[in-house]
Amino acid sequence: MKEHSLKRCMILKKRDEVSLVIRTGMTFRKGCIKLILLPRSSGEYCKVAFLVSKKLGKKAVLRNKIKRWMREIFRTNKKYFPKNIWMVFSINEKYSNVSYQTALSDFMELVNSEELSGHTDKILSEMHLTCKKV
């Protein structure tokens, strides 16, 4: 398996699963990035949903571009998350104000933040697992 691949089974698509993560998950924000994490008792893969709101930009072309950016950012940095976690990844700023580089730097700041790493360490210790550190 390629290290940087994003398999279909790694994407949350069911409305019930996404709403469960949004309702009960822990939210982390940094810059334009918003991550909601929900630990699961078991799982072969880390699962993620990419949400882009129409409120921030009406054109579907721009929303799809932002989703491609989010998928690429997650795909290349998924090693920093444990396998038994579901997450929702979104951008909460007008699309005209966001570039790929700002989204990437905000995501990396969030991954390196003490708050997020403390939360994932807690999840990992409860599940007796390990995860790569930045």
Secondary structure as the mmCIF struct_conf table of DSSP 4:
data_model
#
loop_
_struct_conf.conf_type_id
_struct_conf.id
_struct_conf.beg_label_comp_id
_struct_conf.beg_label_asym_id
_struct_conf.beg_label_seq_id
_struct_conf.end_label_comp_id
_struct_conf.end_label_asym_id
_struct_conf.end_label_seq_id
TURN_TY1_P TURN_TY1_P1 GLU A 3 HIS A 4
HELX_RH_3T_P HELX_RH_3T_P1 ARG A 8 MET A 10
STRN STRN1 ILE A 11 ILE A 11
HELX_RH_AL_P HELX_RH_AL_P1 ARG A 15 THR A 24
BEND BEND1 GLY A 25 GLY A 25
STRN STRN2 MET A 26 LYS A 30
TURN_TY1_P TURN_TY1_P2 GLY A 31 CYS A 32
STRN STRN3 ILE A 33 PRO A 39
BEND BEND2 SER A 41 SER A 41
BEND BEND3 GLU A 44 TYR A 45
STRN STRN4 LYS A 47 LEU A 51
HELX_RH_3T_P HELX_RH_3T_P2 LYS A 54 LEU A 56
HELX_RH_AL_P HELX_RH_AL_P2 ALA A 60 ASN A 77
HELX_RH_3T_P HELX_RH_3T_P3 LYS A 78 TYR A 80
BEND BEND4 PHE A 81 PHE A 81
TURN_TY1_P TURN_TY1_P3 LYS A 83 ASN A 84
STRN STRN5 ILE A 85 ILE A 91
BEND BEND5 GLU A 93 GLU A 93
HELX_RH_3T_P HELX_RH_3T_P4 TYR A 95 ASN A 97
HELX_RH_AL_P HELX_RH_AL_P3 TYR A 100 ASN A 112
BEND BEND6 SER A 113 SER A 113
HELX_RH_AL_P HELX_RH_AL_P4 GLU A 114 MET A 127
TURN_TY1_P TURN_TY1_P4 HIS A 128 HIS A 128
#
